Amino acid sequence: MNTSDLIFVAGHRGMVGSALVRLLRARGFSNLLLRTRSELDLCDKNAVRGFYEKYRPTYVIVAAARVGGIWANQTQPVEFLSENLQIELNLIDGAHAVDVKKLLFLGSSCIYPKFAPQPISEDSLLTGSLESTNEAYALAKICGIRLCQAYHRQHGANFISAMPTNLYGPEDNFDLETSHVLPALLRKFSTARETGQKSVTLWGTGSAYREFLHVDDLADACLFLMDHYDSPELLNVGTGRDSTIRELAELVARIVGFSGQLEWDTTKPDGTPRKLLDVSRLAKLGWQARISLEDGLRSTYQWWLENRS
């Protein structure tokens, strides 16, 4: 990509989209197409098509999606499936209609089977049953991948897909009812320290393994792929390292200064037992994550302290 190219970042106010915009601007890209939800409803096919026809971007990065943690996914499967399908269909179909030079579709590691061999390779897609707690979201993302591949096969479109592991960083969602595990832990432990709580209760057993990638690393990987990858085959993006939720909780407690007890509500689900991505294909292309988990958590916690309302 050239710094003068017109680039549409869909979902620029979300955690991933905002990281992409920060990095693009830092690297001299100033010709960015950015629209809020009130300015462009991505679920509205006609509005999206009209937007594409008016501006005709050279490149598109699809970072827009309805996202949430286990509780949100379990209680709102209709919204997670239908809205994400509408968003990706409108953005991908519209990009083809105006001959976008290249599109990057961002999926999620939840597309893989619940009991996929670890670490999970890209070839594991559709080889087993999905984790039930986020099945609707995963199905929508799988459809997005397949649509990009279909456009490549039928029309030769340069539409690529990347599957990031669990993400965290600035602009994350810290709402305890809808957030993912890391921002929830940061907020819970910070609140417990500030209010003098003696203990914090967490969901599950703490035995599940998770891999975490700082969103700034993902943004760097996305721009790398836009410049160096043109295959329709999906690529994993992660660190290649994981830890248990218990280890993660202990690290977060130390970072925020909470010295009380950790208690585990084993009546609540753990989710997928382990989810570590095989990132060897991306590594062979020449990219790897740079931000350590502890450094990333410290900077994320500081960002939340400075921006919480």
C-alpha positions as YAML, in Angstrom:
chain: A
units: angstrom
residues:
- id: 1
  name: MET
  ca: [0.00, 0.00, 0.00]
- id: 2
  name: ASN
  ca: [1.10, 3.55, -0.70]
- id: 3
  name: THR
  ca: [0.51, 6.34, 1.81]
- id: 4
  name: SER
  ca: [-1.69, 8.13, -0.73]
- id: 5
  name: ASP
  ca: [-4.04, 5.16, -1.26]
- id: 6
  name: LEU
  ca: [-7.65, 5.52, -0.13]
- id: 7
  name: ILE
  ca: [-8.16, 2.96, 2.67]
- id: 8
  name: PHE
  ca: [-11.53, 2.11, 4.21]
- id: 9
  name: VAL
  ca: [-11.20, 0.80, 7.78]
- id: 10
  name: ALA
  ca: [-14.61, -0.60, 8.67]
- id: 11
  name: GLY
  ca: [-15.13, -0.56, 12.42]
- id: 12
  name: HIS
  ca: [-12.52, 2.10, 13.11]
- id: 13
  name: ARG
  ca: [-13.87, 2.97, 16.56]
- id: 14
  name: GLY
  ca: [-13.54, -0.55, 17.93]
- id: 15
  name: MET
  ca: [-10.44, -1.91, 19.61]
- id: 16
  name: VAL
  ca: [-8.98, -3.43, 16.42]
- id: 17
  name: GLY
  ca: [-10.08, -0.65, 14.09]
- id: 18
  name: SER
  ca: [-8.70, 2.09, 16.32]
- id: 19
  name: ALA
  ca: [-5.35, 0.27, 16.56]
- id: 20
  name: LEU
  ca: [-5.24, 0.05, 12.77]
- id: 21
  name: VAL
  ca: [-5.99, 3.76, 12.40]
- id: 22
  name: ARG
  ca: [-3.28, 4.68, 14.96]
- id: 23
  name: LEU
  ca: [-0.70, 2.62, 13.12]
- id: 24
  name: LEU
  ca: [-1.71, 3.76, 9.63]
- id: 25
  name: ARG
  ca: [-1.48, 7.40, 10.69]
- id: 26
  name: ALA
  ca: [1.84, 6.78, 12.43]
- id: 27
  name: ARG
  ca: [3.18, 5.39, 9.15]
- id: 28
  name: GLY
  ca: [2.04, 8.37, 7.11]
- id: 29
  name: PHE
  ca: [-1.29, 7.14, 5.75]
- id: 30
  name: SER
  ca: [-3.64, 10.11, 5.83]
- id: 31
  name: ASN
  ca: [-6.20, 9.21, 3.16]
- id: 32
  name: LEU
  ca: [-8.42, 7.09, 5.40]
- id: 33
  name: LEU
  ca: [-12.15, 6.47, 4.99]
- id: 34
  name: LEU
  ca: [-13.72, 6.31, 8.45]
- id: 35
  name: ARG
  ca: [-17.41, 6.21, 9.31]
- id: 36
  name: THR
  ca: [-19.20, 5.85, 12.64]
- id: 37
  name: ARG
  ca: [-22.29, 3.66, 13.01]
- id: 38
  name: SER
  ca: [-24.53, 6.72, 12.90]
- id: 39
  name: GLU
  ca: [-22.87, 7.83, 9.66]
- id: 40
  name: LEU
  ca: [-22.98, 4.42, 7.96]
- id: 41
  name: ASP
  ca: [-25.08, 1.46, 9.08]
- id: 42
  name: LEU
  ca: [-23.07, -1.56, 7.97]
- id: 43
  name: CYS
  ca: [-26.17, -3.75, 8.27]
- id: 44
  name: ASP
  ca: [-27.89, -1.64, 5.60]
- id: 45
  name: LYS
  ca: [-27.00, -3.13, 2.21]
- id: 46
  name: ASN
  ca: [-28.12, -0.12, 0.18]
- id: 47
  name: ALA
  ca: [-26.28, 2.35, 2.40]
- id: 48
  name: VAL
  ca: [-23.05, 0.35, 2.20]
- id: 49
  name: ARG
  ca: [-23.31, -0.07, -1.57]
- id: 50
  name: GLY
  ca: [-23.95, 3.64, -2.01]
- id: 51
  name: PHE
  ca: [-20.93, 4.43, 0.17]
- id: 52
  name: TYR
  ca: [-18.69, 2.18, -1.93]
- id: 53
  name: GLU
  ca: [-19.94, 3.64, -5.21]
- id: 54
  name: LYS
  ca: [-19.37, 7.20, -3.99]
- id: 55
  name: TYR
  ca: [-15.85, 6.81, -2.59]
- id: 56
  name: ARG
  ca: [-14.41, 3.71, -4.34]
- id: 57
  name: PRO
  ca: [-11.62, 2.88, -1.86]
- id: 58
  name: THR
  ca: [-8.48, 1.15, -3.06]
- id: 59
  name: TYR
  ca: [-8.14, -1.04, 0.02]
- id: 60
  name: VAL
  ca: [-10.60, -2.30, 2.64]
- id: 61
  name: ILE
  ca: [-9.94, -3.75, 6.08]
- id: 62
  name: VAL
  ca: [-12.97, -5.37, 7.69]
- id: 63
  name: ALA
  ca: [-12.55, -4.88, 11.45]
- id: 64
  name: ALA
  ca: [-16.26, -4.29, 12.08]
- id: 65
  name: ALA
  ca: [-18.24, -6.89, 14.01]
- id: 66
  name: ARG
  ca: [-20.61, -7.43, 16.90]
- id: 67
  name: VAL
  ca: [-18.39, -8.87, 19.63]
- id: 68
  name: GLY
  ca: [-18.65, -9.91, 23.26]
- id: 69
  name: GLY
  ca: [-17.69, -12.44, 25.90]
- id: 70
  name: ILE
  ca: [-19.22, -15.79, 26.87]
- id: 71
  name: TRP
  ca: [-22.27, -14.29, 28.58]
- id: 72
  name: ALA
  ca: [-23.13, -11.99, 25.68]
- id: 73
  name: ASN
  ca: [-22.69, -14.79, 23.14]
- id: 74
  name: GLN
  ca: [-24.85, -17.20, 25.12]
- id: 75
  name: THR
  ca: [-27.73, -14.79, 25.65]
- id: 76
  name: GLN
  ca: [-27.77, -13.06, 22.23]
- id: 77
  name: PRO
  ca: [-27.04, -15.72, 19.57]
- id: 78
  name: VAL
  ca: [-29.53, -14.22, 17.10]
- id: 79
  name: GLU
  ca: [-27.80, -10.84, 17.11]
- id: 80
  name: PHE
  ca: [-24.32, -12.34, 16.99]
- id: 81
  name: LEU
  ca: [-25.17, -14.47, 13.97]
- id: 82
  name: SER
  ca: [-27.48, -12.20, 11.98]
- id: 83
  name: GLU
  ca: [-25.68, -8.87, 12.47]
- id: 84
  name: ASN
  ca: [-22.25, -10.27, 11.71]
- id: 85
  name: LEU
  ca: [-23.55, -12.00, 8.60]
- id: 86
  name: GLN
  ca: [-25.13, -8.77, 7.37]
- id: 87
  name: ILE
  ca: [-22.00, -6.72, 8.07]
- id: 88
  name: GLU
  ca: [-19.59, -9.02, 6.27]
- id: 89
  name: LEU
  ca: [-21.90, -9.70, 3.33]
- id: 90
  name: ASN
  ca: [-22.44, -6.00, 2.72]
- id: 91
  name: LEU
  ca: [-18.76, -5.10, 3.06]
- id: 92
  name: ILE
  ca: [-17.36, -7.96, 0.99]
- id: 93
  name: ASP
  ca: [-20.01, -7.86, -1.75]
- id: 94
  name: GLY
  ca: [-19.70, -4.08, -1.96]
- id: 95
  name: ALA
  ca: [-15.93, -4.23, -2.24]
- id: 96
  name: HIS
  ca: [-16.19, -6.58, -5.21]
- id: 97
  name: ALA
  ca: [-18.82, -4.40, -6.89]
- id: 98
  name: VAL
  ca: [-16.41, -1.44, -7.08]
- id: 99
  name: ASP
  ca: [-13.27, -3.49, -7.84]
- id: 100
  name: VAL
  ca: [-11.43, -2.87, -4.57]
- id: 101
  name: LYS
  ca: [-7.78, -3.78, -5.12]
- id: 102
  name: LYS
  ca: [-7.47, -5.79, -1.90]
- id: 103
  name: LEU
  ca: [-9.61, -6.61, 1.13]
- id: 104
  name: LEU
  ca: [-8.57, -8.05, 4.48]
- id: 105
  name: PHE
  ca: [-11.28, -9.84, 6.46]
- id: 106
  name: LEU
  ca: [-10.59, -10.28, 10.16]
- id: 107
  name: GLY
  ca: [-12.07, -13.37, 11.74]
- id: 108
  name: SER
  ca: [-11.47, -14.99, 15.11]
- id: 109
  name: SER
  ca: [-9.80, -18.07, 16.56]
- id: 110
  name: CYS
  ca: [-13.24, -19.24, 17.73]
- id: 111
  name: ILE
  ca: [-13.86, -20.50, 14.18]
- id: 112
  name: TYR
  ca: [-11.92, -23.65, 15.06]
- id: 113
  name: PRO
  ca: [-13.37, -26.82, 16.61]
- id: 114
  name: LYS
  ca: [-13.61, -26.97, 20.39]
- id: 115
  name: PHE
  ca: [-11.31, -29.97, 20.56]
- id: 116
  name: ALA
  ca: [-8.97, -29.15, 17.69]
- id: 117
  name: PRO
  ca: [-5.43, -30.53, 18.02]
- id: 118
  name: GLN
  ca: [-3.12, -28.02, 19.73]
- id: 119
  name: PRO
  ca: [-1.61, -25.78, 18.55]
- id: 120
  name: ILE
  ca: [-4.45, -25.15, 16.09]
- id: 121
  name: SER
  ca: [-3.43, -25.01, 12.45]
- id: 122
  name: GLU
  ca: [-5.42, -23.31, 9.73]
- id: 123
  name: ASP
  ca: [-6.26, -26.77, 8.34]
- id: 124
  name: SER
  ca: [-8.41, -27.48, 11.41]
- id: 125
  name: LEU
  ca: [-11.26, -25.36, 10.09]
- id: 126
  name: LEU
  ca: [-14.53, -27.34, 9.82]
- id: 127
  name: THR
  ca: [-13.00, -30.58, 11.13]
- id: 128
  name: GLY
  ca: [-15.14, -30.77, 14.30]
- id: 129
  name: SER
  ca: [-17.85, -29.22, 16.45]
- id: 130
  name: LEU
  ca: [-17.56, -25.63, 17.59]
- id: 131
  name: GLU
  ca: [-17.54, -24.38, 21.18]
- id: 132
  name: SER
  ca: [-21.24, -23.93, 21.98]
- id: 133
  name: THR
  ca: [-20.79, -20.73, 24.01]
- id: 134
  name: ASN
  ca: [-19.80, -18.68, 20.94]
- id: 135
  name: GLU
  ca: [-21.08, -20.82, 18.08]
- id: 136
  name: ALA
  ca: [-23.21, -18.10, 16.48]
- id: 137
  name: TYR
  ca: [-20.30, -15.67, 16.22]
- id: 138
  name: ALA
  ca: [-17.99, -18.40, 14.94]
- id: 139
  name: LEU
  ca: [-20.44, -19.49, 12.23]
- id: 140
  name: ALA
  ca: [-20.73, -15.93, 10.98]
- id: 141
  name: LYS
  ca: [-16.96, -15.57, 10.79]
- id: 142
  name: ILE
  ca: [-16.60, -18.88, 8.94]
- id: 143
  name: CYS
  ca: [-19.09, -17.62, 6.37]
- id: 144
  name: GLY
  ca: [-17.00, -14.48, 5.92]
- id: 145
  name: ILE
  ca: [-13.88, -16.54, 5.25]
- id: 146
  name: ARG
  ca: [-15.67, -18.75, 2.76]
- id: 147
  name: LEU
  ca: [-17.16, -15.73, 1.00]
- id: 148
  name: CYS
  ca: [-13.71, -14.20, 0.53]
- id: 149
  name: GLN
  ca: [-12.43, -17.51, -0.83]
- id: 150
  name: ALA
  ca: [-15.43, -17.83, -3.12]
- id: 151
  name: TYR
  ca: [-14.80, -14.37, -4.59]
- id: 152
  name: HIS
  ca: [-11.18, -15.33, -5.20]
- id: 153
  name: ARG
  ca: [-12.12, -18.62, -6.86]
- id: 154
  name: GLN
  ca: [-14.96, -17.25, -8.99]
- id: 155
  name: HIS
  ca: [-13.77, -13.72, -9.75]
- id: 156
  name: GLY
  ca: [-10.05, -13.64, -8.91]
- id: 157
  name: ALA
  ca: [-10.60, -11.09, -6.14]
- id: 158
  name: ASN
  ca: [-7.63, -10.44, -3.85]
- id: 159
  name: PHE
  ca: [-9.62, -10.95, -0.64]
- id: 160
  name: ILE
  ca: [-7.58, -12.38, 2.23]
- id: 161
  name: SER
  ca: [-8.51, -13.51, 5.75]
- id: 162
  name: ALA
  ca: [-6.63, -13.40, 9.05]
- id: 163
  name: MET
  ca: [-7.64, -15.17, 12.26]
- id: 164
  name: PRO
  ca: [-6.37, -13.40, 15.38]
- id: 165
  name: THR
  ca: [-6.22, -15.12, 18.73]
- id: 166
  name: ASN
  ca: [-7.74, -13.51, 21.86]
- id: 167
  name: LEU
  ca: [-7.07, -9.77, 21.80]
- id: 168
  name: TYR
  ca: [-6.64, -7.04, 24.38]
- id: 169
  name: GLY
  ca: [-5.41, -3.46, 24.54]
- id: 170
  name: PRO
  ca: [-6.58, 0.18, 24.37]
- id: 171
  name: GLU
  ca: [-10.25, 0.72, 23.49]
- id: 172
  name: ASP
  ca: [-11.21, -2.74, 24.76]
- id: 173
  name: ASN
  ca: [-14.66, -3.26, 26.29]
- id: 174
  name: PHE
  ca: [-14.45, -3.16, 30.09]
- id: 175
  name: ASP
  ca: [-18.17, -3.73, 30.74]
- id: 176
  name: LEU
  ca: [-18.32, -6.72, 33.10]
- id: 177
  name: GLU
  ca: [-21.46, -8.13, 31.47]
- id: 178
  name: THR
  ca: [-20.24, -8.08, 27.87]
- id: 179
  name: SER
  ca: [-16.43, -7.99, 28.00]
- id: 180
  name: HIS
  ca: [-13.88, -10.69, 27.30]
- id: 181
  name: VAL
  ca: [-11.76, -12.22, 30.02]
- id: 182
  name: LEU
  ca: [-8.79, -9.84, 30.17]
- id: 183
  name: PRO
  ca: [-10.57, -6.49, 30.51]
- id: 184
  name: ALA
  ca: [-13.00, -8.14, 32.92]
- id: 185
  name: LEU
  ca: [-10.12, -9.31, 35.11]
- id: 186
  name: LEU
  ca: [-8.42, -5.92, 35.03]
- id: 187
  name: ARG
  ca: [-11.60, -4.16, 36.08]
- id: 188
  name: LYS
  ca: [-12.60, -6.73, 38.72]
- id: 189
  name: PHE
  ca: [-9.23, -6.71, 40.44]
- id: 190
  name: SER
  ca: [-8.88, -2.93, 40.23]
- id: 191
  name: THR
  ca: [-12.32, -2.44, 41.77]
- id: 192
  name: ALA
  ca: [-11.56, -5.01, 44.46]
- id: 193
  name: ARG
  ca: [-8.34, -3.22, 45.39]
- id: 194
  name: GLU
  ca: [-9.98, 0.19, 45.46]
- id: 195
  name: THR
  ca: [-12.93, -1.00, 47.59]
- id: 196
  name: GLY
  ca: [-10.88, -3.17, 49.95]
- id: 197
  name: GLN
  ca: [-12.43, -6.50, 48.99]
- id: 198
  name: LYS
  ca: [-10.85, -9.56, 50.60]
- id: 199
  name: SER
  ca: [-11.54, -11.88, 47.65]
- id: 200
  name: VAL
  ca: [-12.57, -11.96, 44.00]
- id: 201
  name: THR
  ca: [-14.72, -14.72, 42.51]
- id: 202
  name: LEU
  ca: [-14.01, -15.76, 38.92]
- id: 203
  name: TRP
  ca: [-15.88, -18.04, 36.50]
- id: 204
  name: GLY
  ca: [-14.84, -21.65, 35.95]
- id: 205
  name: THR
  ca: [-11.93, -23.62, 37.32]
- id: 206
  name: GLY
  ca: [-9.09, -21.47, 36.01]
- id: 207
  name: SER
  ca: [-7.64, -24.47, 34.20]
- id: 208
  name: ALA
  ca: [-8.49, -23.42, 30.64]
- id: 209
  name: TYR
  ca: [-5.55, -22.26, 28.53]
- id: 210
  name: ARG
  ca: [-5.68, -19.07, 26.48]
- id: 211
  name: GLU
  ca: [-3.35, -17.17, 24.19]
- id: 212
  name: PHE
  ca: [-3.45, -13.36, 24.12]
- id: 213
  name: LEU
  ca: [-2.25, -10.89, 21.51]
- id: 214
  name: HIS
  ca: [-1.95, -7.15, 22.03]
- id: 215
  name: VAL
  ca: [-4.11, -5.30, 19.52]
- id: 216
  name: ASP
  ca: [-1.16, -3.15, 18.39]
- id: 217
  name: ASP
  ca: [0.64, -6.33, 17.36]
- id: 218
  name: LEU
  ca: [-2.44, -7.38, 15.39]
- id: 219
  name: ALA
  ca: [-2.52, -4.02, 13.61]
- id: 220
  name: ASP
  ca: [1.13, -4.48, 12.66]
- id: 221
  name: ALA
  ca: [0.37, -7.98, 11.35]
- id: 222
  name: CYS
  ca: [-2.55, -6.68, 9.28]
- id: 223
  name: LEU
  ca: [-0.45, -4.08, 7.51]
- id: 224
  name: PHE
  ca: [2.25, -6.69, 6.96]
- id: 225
  name: LEU
  ca: [-0.29, -8.99, 5.29]
- id: 226
  name: MET
  ca: [-1.67, -6.18, 3.13]
- id: 227
  name: ASP
  ca: [1.83, -5.76, 1.73]
- id: 228
  name: HIS
  ca: [3.09, -9.33, 1.68]
- id: 229
  name: TYR
  ca: [0.23, -11.84, 1.38]
- id: 230
  name: ASP
  ca: [-2.15, -12.50, -1.52]
- id: 231
  name: SER
  ca: [-3.42, -16.05, -0.96]
- id: 232
  name: PRO
  ca: [-7.09, -16.81, -0.23]
- id: 233
  name: GLU
  ca: [-6.01, -19.33, 2.43]
- id: 234
  name: LEU
  ca: [-6.63, -17.99, 5.92]
- id: 235
  name: LEU
  ca: [-3.71, -17.19, 8.23]
- id: 236
  name: ASN
  ca: [-3.53, -17.39, 12.03]
- id: 237
  name: VAL
  ca: [-2.22, -14.37, 13.94]
- id: 238
  name: GLY
  ca: [-1.00, -14.89, 17.49]
- id: 239
  name: THR
  ca: [1.99, -15.16, 19.79]
- id: 240
  name: GLY
  ca: [2.37, -18.95, 19.81]
- id: 241
  name: ARG
  ca: [2.35, -18.93, 23.64]
- id: 242
  name: ASP
  ca: [-0.48, -19.49, 26.13]
- id: 243
  name: SER
  ca: [-1.19, -19.60, 29.86]
- id: 244
  name: THR
  ca: [-3.99, -20.82, 32.13]
- id: 245
  name: ILE
  ca: [-6.74, -18.46, 33.20]
- id: 246
  name: ARG
  ca: [-5.52, -18.96, 36.76]
- id: 247
  name: GLU
  ca: [-2.00, -17.85, 35.81]
- id: 248
  name: LEU
  ca: [-3.47, -14.92, 33.95]
- id: 249
  name: ALA
  ca: [-5.60, -13.91, 36.94]
- id: 250
  name: GLU
  ca: [-2.59, -14.02, 39.24]
- id: 251
  name: LEU
  ca: [-0.62, -11.82, 36.82]
- id: 252
  name: VAL
  ca: [-3.45, -9.28, 36.57]
- id: 253
  name: ALA
  ca: [-3.84, -9.22, 40.36]
- id: 254
  name: ARG
  ca: [-0.13, -8.46, 40.72]
- id: 255
  name: ILE
  ca: [-0.22, -5.72, 38.09]
- id: 256
  name: VAL
  ca: [-3.18, -3.89, 39.67]
- id: 257
  name: GLY
  ca: [-1.93, -4.45, 43.22]
- id: 258
  name: PHE
  ca: [-4.72, -6.71, 44.52]
- id: 259
  name: SER
  ca: [-3.46, -8.96, 47.33]
- id: 260
  name: GLY
  ca: [-6.70, -10.74, 48.33]
- id: 261
  name: GLN
  ca: [-7.88, -14.28, 47.63]
- id: 262
  name: LEU
  ca: [-8.92, -15.72, 44.27]
- id: 263
  name: GLU
  ca: [-12.03, -17.91, 44.41]
- id: 264
  name: TRP
  ca: [-13.42, -19.97, 41.52]
- id: 265
  name: ASP
  ca: [-17.10, -20.56, 40.75]
- id: 266
  name: THR
  ca: [-16.90, -24.02, 39.20]
- id: 267
  name: THR
  ca: [-20.62, -23.99, 38.33]
- id: 268
  name: LYS
  ca: [-19.79, -21.54, 35.54]
- id: 269
  name: PRO
  ca: [-18.32, -22.70, 32.19]
- id: 270
  name: ASP
  ca: [-14.64, -22.61, 31.29]
- id: 271
  name: GLY
  ca: [-15.32, -22.45, 27.57]
- id: 272
  name: THR
  ca: [-12.89, -24.16, 25.23]
- id: 273
  name: PRO
  ca: [-10.30, -26.15, 27.27]
- id: 274
  name: ARG
  ca: [-7.37, -24.80, 25.28]
- id: 275
  name: LYS
  ca: [-6.97, -22.51, 22.30]
- id: 276
  name: LEU
  ca: [-3.42, -21.95, 21.11]
- id: 277
  name: LEU
  ca: [-2.87, -21.02, 17.48]
- id: 278
  name: ASP
  ca: [-0.21, -22.47, 15.25]
- id: 279
  name: VAL
  ca: [1.39, -19.33, 13.83]
- id: 280
  name: SER
  ca: [4.15, -21.06, 11.88]
- id: 281
  name: ARG
  ca: [2.79, -20.03, 8.46]
- id: 282
  name: LEU
  ca: [2.83, -16.36, 9.40]
- id: 283
  name: ALA
  ca: [6.26, -16.73, 10.97]
- id: 284
  name: LYS
  ca: [7.60, -18.16, 7.71]
- id: 285
  name: LEU
  ca: [6.40, -15.02, 5.95]
- id: 286
  name: GLY
  ca: [8.55, -12.98, 8.35]
- id: 287
  name: TRP
  ca: [6.19, -11.66, 11.04]
- id: 288
  name: GLN
  ca: [6.05, -12.28, 14.79]
- id: 289
  name: ALA
  ca: [4.48, -10.57, 17.81]
- id: 290
  name: ARG
  ca: [6.66, -8.16, 19.80]
- id: 291
  name: ILE
  ca: [4.67, -7.06, 22.87]
- id: 292
  name: SER
  ca: [4.98, -9.31, 25.94]
- id: 293
  name: LEU
  ca: [1.84, -10.18, 27.88]
- id: 294
  name: GLU
  ca: [2.98, -8.42, 31.04]
- id: 295
  name: ASP
  ca: [4.04, -5.24, 29.24]
- id: 296
  name: GLY
  ca: [0.82, -5.23, 27.26]
- id: 297
  name: LEU
  ca: [-1.32, -5.71, 30.35]
- id: 298
  name: ARG
  ca: [0.44, -2.91, 32.21]
- id: 299
  name: SER
  ca: [-0.09, -0.45, 29.36]
- id: 300
  name: THR
  ca: [-3.70, -1.57, 28.91]
- id: 301
  name: TYR
  ca: [-4.42, -1.11, 32.61]
- id: 302
  name: GLN
  ca: [-2.88, 2.34, 32.53]
- id: 303
  name: TRP
  ca: [-5.01, 3.24, 29.49]
- id: 304
  name: TRP
  ca: [-8.17, 2.13, 31.32]
- id: 305
  name: LEU
  ca: [-7.29, 4.12, 34.43]
- id: 306
  name: GLU
  ca: [-6.85, 7.23, 32.32]
- id: 307
  name: ASN
  ca: [-10.01, 6.74, 30.25]
- id: 308
  name: ARG
  ca: [-12.62, 5.13, 32.49]
- id: 309
  name: SER
  ca: [-15.73, 7.16, 33.11]
...
